[in-house]
Amino acid sequence: MLLPQIQRIEDELERAIQLDQVQLAISWLATWRWQAGQLRGLLPNENNQRRRLHRSLQASISVAAETKIRLLDPAQASDLVAITNAVRAAIAAVTNELGALAVEYGASTEEGS
């Protein structure tokens, strides 16, 4: 249920960066932190793939917080693309893993039918 929202946040953050909209990027980073935290709480931590996803989610939440702090500092917020490189990579890692997980759930649902 949260997967489309997570993917949308990634897309909207990229759009804010392309438009060089620091405040909008900060807003989407805050939204990411909230939704990623919710997702992390909802996912069971029962196998290696899910443990890896939990670690990726936590890393992305931490990097998003650090990036937000940097963006709030006018002395550092001049190059939005450079400042957001790490958080965009962390978010991409999460959405890539979620894609694989969605396929896994889809396959197990079809087998159970």
N, C-alpha and C positions, 0 to 999 in steps of 0.2 A: 504494500500500500504506500509506503514512503519512497519507494524507488523512483517513481516519476518526479516527486518533489525534489529528491536529491539530485537527479539529473538536471532538473530545471535550474536549481541553484548554481550548479556548475556552469550551465549555459549563460545565465544572467550575470554571473561574476565575470566570465570572459567578455561579455558584451560591455559591461561597465569599464573593464580595463581597456578594451578597444576604443571606447569613447573618452578615455582619460577622465573618468568620473570618480574621483577619490571617495567622495561621500557615499556614492552608490555602491562602490566596491566594499566599503566598510560595512554598509548595511547588509550586503549579501554574505559577507564573512560572518557577521553575527547570526544571520539566518542559518548558515551552514553549521555553525557551532551548535545551535539549538537542535536542528534536525538530526545531525550526526550523533549527538548525545542521546536523543530519543531512540534512534535506530540501534545504537549500541546497547541500550537498555532492553530493547525488545528481542534482540537476537540471542538465541542460546549459544553458549560457548562450549560446545560439546565435541567438536572434532578439529583437526588441524586447520582446515579451510576457514572455519568460523573463528578460530583463535587468531589466525592471520588477519582476518577482516576486523576483529576487535582491535588488534594492535594498529592496523591502518587507520581505523576510525579515530582512535585515541590520538595517534600522531597528527592526523589532519586537524583535529580540534585544537591541539596545542599549537601547531604551526599557524592556524587561523588566528588564534589569540595573539601570538607574537607579531604577526603581520599587521593586525589591526592596530596594535600599539605603535608600530613603525609608521603606519599611515597617518596616525593622529599627530605625529611629530612633523611640523611643517618643514623642518630642516632635512628630513629624510624622505618626504613624500613626493619628491620631484620626478622620479622615474617609476611610475606605477607598474610597468611591465617587469622591471628588474626586481622590485620589492616583492612582487607576488609570484615570482617563479617557484619558490619552494612550496607555497600553499597550493598553487595550481597543480604541481606534481603530486602532492599528497592527496588532493581531492580526486585527481585522475586515477590514482592507485585504488582508491575506495570504489569509485564508480566502475572501474574495470572488474574488480573482485565481485561487486554486486551483480554485474552482468552475468558472470559465471555462476553465481549463486542462484540467480533467477532461472537460468537454464536448468540447473540441478533441481530446483523446486518444480519447474514445469515438467521435467521428465518424470519425477517421482509422482506427480499428480496424475499424469497420463497413465503410468503403470498401474496406479491404484484404481483407475476407473474400470 
